[in-house]
Amino acid sequence: MGSMPAPKRVLLLTNSEHGQANVYLATSYALLTLPDEDVEVHFASFPPIQKFVTATSQHAERDSQARRPIFFHAIDGLDMVSAWSRPEIVAERESLKNNVNVFQLIYAIRRMMLLLKVTLPWTGPEFVQIMASVVDIVHEVQPDVIAVDPAFSPALTALRHIGTNFIVLSPNTIKDFAMPSQPNGEALWKYPCIGKPYPYPVPLIHIPTNIFLVLLAIVCGALLDTHRRSIQRYVEAHADGAQLTTLNDLSLNPNLGIRFLVANLPELEFPLSTIPPNIIACGPMIRPATPIKEADAALAAWLAQGPTLYINLGTHMFFDERFAVEMATAIRILLDHVRSVLWRDKRLAGLQVLWKLMPKGRYQVHQPGCAVHGILGEEMEKNRVLIVEWIEAEPTAVLEAGTVMCTVHHGGSNSFLESASAGIPQVVLPFWMDTFDFARRAEILGIGRWGNRETEELCKGSELGAILIDVMVGGRSSFYARRAKDLAELCSKSGGGRVVAARRILAEIGNGVARPQAGHEKASLLLNGHAHY
């Protein structure tokens, strides 16, 4: 008898933040559970994600008797969140937040420089340490194919320097990588500059400002980014002349020939004049979640009581009492309206609200006499409004419970795609950079509304309350629900985005060798030597 063929060996390289890593967890699960493939998955990242890798591996084994677990490789060095949470970057962020009304040109430049630093938050020595660890892992694993996070600059730089072929696996959208390819300068005048709350397409009155801001962003990145230049100098000096590679480099240079697997579909995207052939739309890559009945039986029973509004503004946002009062006011407006129309519309009979609220500062929400309780106290006492600081179950498990009729979120990519995949209308409260794009997408696609367009605050009770009524009860509510269901069916085709991405990664094995090219052993040794000094 002949020996069994060796499994296909895949190396996944990603930051440990869930915004980036979730597509890697989802794709890892898909790779292990493909019924017609034998795959050995190696997952390289920072320690904070390891427990989620283990859980994904166990999930795959439970669902399909996967032949082997995911092999986790801890990358040496500082993870991205720890790097961007250092005091000097936090101080810059707070200073920017407290000086919104300074001269607009100065504010725009400072905001762009902060964004560039947040996406590249390491020092030169930290950057090269991570590069060295990545090279070690590549040599140890000897993968057949490598997929890398586009926001993981040390890994991109290391892989390109040692001549290793790779494919990009990204939670980003088609638009994020396709803008430089749009004809007639559309990236300048048609699509809103990142972080600006302009409608799409940009109204004529705002086009001059939009063009200026896009060009300013390019100038900031090319000429004013001293932080990048300092890292580049250090990398050249201590990593054998390696050239720094970042997400911006990939986005602005489509001729590099690198293929991008994105967690998006043209049907979930802004209208685009052209999509470059190296951008491969896979669809939402949703991480499998433990069913709500297993993850939190008490919450499952509560959700089963009736139709639910689910409010979850992410894991990194904390809210002061002023915000909590505005959100409570919006909920009050919705509940009062639903009560007034129940005689003719029974769909929302027994409507309840699950609200994840992580407080900023010291204030009460459950204590009788406090501001929030004064607005929602009756429903809170009847257990129809549930306000919690943390939900143990994954957001996907909550959305799949079957009773959520609308979700309110902050416009994160994962939140938007999870809601879209679950077929649930959504209201988006954007506040930062690309979150505005997801609010626009909800309205362009007809699956929800932008919830704070008319205010400079994250939430204004009267505005949000009226929008919740429109999405859940109003004359267009059935349209939002139907459109959301239609798109969810589209997202699930071919097994969903995670399966499509898994098969495309395996298809790359025939397009080149992932192992370092000959002649790069010296570079690897130099990197490794640096890591130990």
Sequence and secondary structure as in RCSB ss.txt:
>XXXX:A:sequence
MGSMPAPKRVLLLTNSEHGQANVYLATSYALLTLPDEDVEVHFASFPPIQKFVTATSQHAERDSQARRPIFFHAI
DGLDMVSAWSRPEIVAERESLKNNVNVFQLIYAIRRMMLLLKVTLPWTGPEFVQIMASVVDIVHEVQPDVIAVDP
AFSPALTALRHIGTNFIVLSPNTIKDFAMPSQPNGEALWKYPCIGKPYPYPVPLIHIPTNIFLVLLAIVCGALLD
THRRSIQRYVEAHADGAQLTTLNDLSLNPNLGIRFLVANLPELEFPLSTIPPNIIACGPMIRPATPIKEADAALA
AWLAQGPTLYINLGTHMFFDERFAVEMATAIRILLDHVRSVLWRDKRLAGLQVLWKLMPKGRYQVHQPGCAVHGI
LGEEMEKNRVLIVEWIEAEPTAVLEAGTVMCTVHHGGSNSFLESASAGIPQVVLPFWMDTFDFARRAEILGIGRW
GNRETEELCKGSELGAILIDVMVGGRSSFYARRAKDLAELCSKSGGGRVVAARRILAEIGNGVARPQAGHEKASL
LLNGHAHY
>XXXX:A:secstr
       EEEEEE  SSHHHHHHHHHHHHHHHH TT  EEEEEEE GGGHHHHHHHHHHHHHHH  SS  EEEE 
 S  HHHHHTSHHHHHHHHHHHTTTTS HHHHHHHHHHHHHHHHS   HHHHHHHHHHHHHHHHHH  SEEEE T
T HHHHHHHHHTT   EEEESS HHHHHGGG GGGHHHHTS  TT    SS  GGGHHHHHHHHHHHHHIIIII 
HHHHHHHHHHHHHTTT     HHHHHH GGG   EEES  GGGS   S   TTEEE          HHHH HHHH
HHHTTS EEEEE  SS  B HHHHHHHHHHHHHHHHHHHHHTTT  TTTT EEEEE  BSSS  SSSTTSHHHHH
HHHHHHTTSEEEES  SS HHHHHTTS EEEEEE   HHHHHHHHHHT  EEE   STTHHHHHHHHHHHTSEEE
SSTT SSS  HHHHHHHHHHHHTSTTHHHHHHHHHHHHHHHTGGG HHHHHHHHHHHGGGG   S  TT HHHHH
HHHHHHT 
